[in-house]
Amino acid sequence: MKFRTLGPEGLTVSAVGLGCMGMSQGYGDADDTESITAVHRAVDLGVTFLDTAMSYGSGHNEELLGRALAGRRDQVVLATKFGIVRGEDGVRVDARPERVRAYCEASLARLGIDRIDLYYLHRVDPDVPIEETVGAMAELVEEGKVRYLGLSEASPDELERAAATHPISAAQYEWSLWWRDIEDDVVPTARRLGIGLVPYSPLGRGFLTGALTTGTIGASDFRRNDPRFQGENLKRNEELVAEVRRLAAEHDATPAQLVLAWLLAQGDDVVPIPGTRRADRIAENAGASEIVLTEADLARLEAVLPRDAWSGDRQSFAAYRTARPSR
Ligand SMILES: NC(=O)c1ccc[n+]([C@@H]2O[C@H](COP(=O)([O-])OP(=O)(O)OC[C@H]3O[C@@H](n4cnc5c(N)ncnc54)[C@H](OP(=O)(O)O)[C@@H]3O)[C@@H](O)[C@H]2O)c1
C-alpha cells in the first residue's frame, strides 16, 4: 500500500482508506462478524485509514471498530466525527462548543482507545460560528485526546475560518466521477490552505461499481431517496456506468478500481475512503492505488464521462440543519 500525507501537520495515511459506515447503517443489513473480518483484512493489506462517526448506527459503528481493533489499534489511523446526532426524534446537528468534549469522550469510550487520530466536525452547526466549534476541538488536541482535526462538508469560507483557528488536516466531501461540485471552489481553497481532501462515497454509493442491483434497494437504504437512483436519472446514469465498465476493462481494472484511481489522480492530497462490509472487496478497492492514469487516460475519461453528463441531484442534507435541539 502506498501512503499519502494529509494537511500541514504531516498526518500520514494509506492512499486508500476504508469507510465503515455501511457496517452499521445506510446500505442494507450488515453482519458484525463479516464486518470485523473486513476490518482485519484491511489492516492486513495496509488499508489502515479507517473512517467512522459517532452517528453511524448511533454509536454501533464505533463500538464495532473498537472490537475489531482490539490488539491492532497501533496499526491504524482512526478517524471519527461528531456533530450529527441520530436519535429517536430524527437527525440533527449539534456542534456547540460546550458539547464537544462530551462527544469526544463518548467516542473514545466506544472505540476503547485513549486518543483519536483524526477528529472531524461532521457538519458545521448553522447556529455556532465555526471558530467556536474548532476552538473547542483544539482544546482536545492540547489535552492529548485528539491528534489532528478535520471538517466535513464545510464551505470554502468555513474552511478559511477554521484553518485560521487551528491547523486543519483533512476535509471530507462527497466526490466521485458522478459528483464533482467541490472542484469549483472547495478544492482550490483547500489546496491554498494545505488541507487534505478525503472524498467520501467515492464509489457513488456503490453505483459506479456497476455491481449494484438498484431494484433491490431496501426501504431503509439511504439510496432510496437519492434522485440519482430514480427514474430517468437512473436510466441515464446506468448508460454511463456501462462506459465506466468498458473503460475499466481497457485498464485491466474493475469499475471500482478505475473510479478510485481517477480520484487518486486528482492530486497527492486526495485520499478516498471507499466503504464496504465485505472482506472480499477490500483487496479490490486497495488495488486502485496500483493503477496509474496518464494525462491521456484522464482526458479520455473526461471526454467519455463528462461531469455534466450525470443526472440527478444528491439527497439533500438540509433536514439536518433544521431540526434543532432545545438549548
Ligand atoms: N462525511 C460524511 O458526511 C460522509 C457521508 C457518507 C459517507 N461517509 C464516509 O465515506 C465512506 C464511504 O462512502 P459510502 O459508503 O457512502 O459510499 P461508497 O464508498 O461510494 O460506496 C459504498 C457501497 O459500495 C459497495 N461496494 C464497495 N466496494 C465495492 C466493490 N469493489 N464492488 C462493488 N460494490 C462495492 C458497498 O457495498 P458492500 O458493503 O456490500 O461491499 C456499498 O454499498 C463511508 O463508509 C463513511 O465512512 C462520510
The ligand as a Gaussian input file, in Angstrom:
#p B3LYP/6-31G(d) Opt

LIG

0 1
 N      -18.646000      12.921000       5.880000
 C      -19.828000      12.488000       5.509000
 O      -20.833000      13.179000       5.624000
 C      -19.947000      11.105000       4.929000
 C      -21.116000      10.752000       4.223000
 C      -21.182000       9.468000       3.681000
 C      -20.139000       8.575000       3.840000
 N      -19.029000       8.940000       4.554000
 C      -17.904000       8.006000       4.745000
 O      -17.430000       7.593000       3.476000
 C      -17.414000       6.177000       3.422000
 C      -17.642000       5.695000       2.003000
 O      -18.838000       6.224000       1.474000
 P      -20.132000       5.330000       1.227000
 O      -20.034000       4.055000       1.994000
 O      -21.285000       6.237000       1.444000
 O      -20.141000       5.063000      -0.343000
 P      -19.156000       4.340000      -1.367000
 O      -17.878000       4.033000      -0.745000
 O      -19.197000       5.179000      -2.581000
 O      -19.977000       3.009000      -1.713000
 C      -20.289000       2.056000      -0.752000
 C      -21.126000       0.980000      -1.428000
 O      -20.355000       0.353000      -2.458000
 C      -20.352000      -1.056000      -2.302000
 N      -19.004000      -1.507000      -2.698000
 C      -17.830000      -1.228000      -2.093000
 N      -16.787000      -1.761000      -2.777000
 C      -17.329000      -2.380000      -3.846000
 C      -16.773000      -3.113000      -4.932000
 N      -15.464000      -3.277000      -5.061000
 N      -17.625000      -3.629000      -5.860000
 C      -18.955000      -3.454000      -5.752000
 N      -19.545000      -2.768000      -4.748000
 C      -18.739000      -2.235000      -3.807000
 C      -20.677000      -1.288000      -0.860000
 O      -21.388000      -2.481000      -0.690000
 P      -20.829000      -3.684000       0.237000
 O      -20.793000      -3.163000       1.636000
 O      -21.853000      -4.749000       0.036000
 O      -19.482000      -4.015000      -0.306000
 C      -21.586000      -0.112000      -0.509000
 O      -22.925000      -0.403000      -0.811000
 C      -18.500000       5.754000       4.417000
 O      -18.343000       4.421000       4.814000
 C      -18.288000       6.756000       5.516000
 O      -17.225000       6.326000       6.355000
 C      -18.919000      10.207000       5.082000

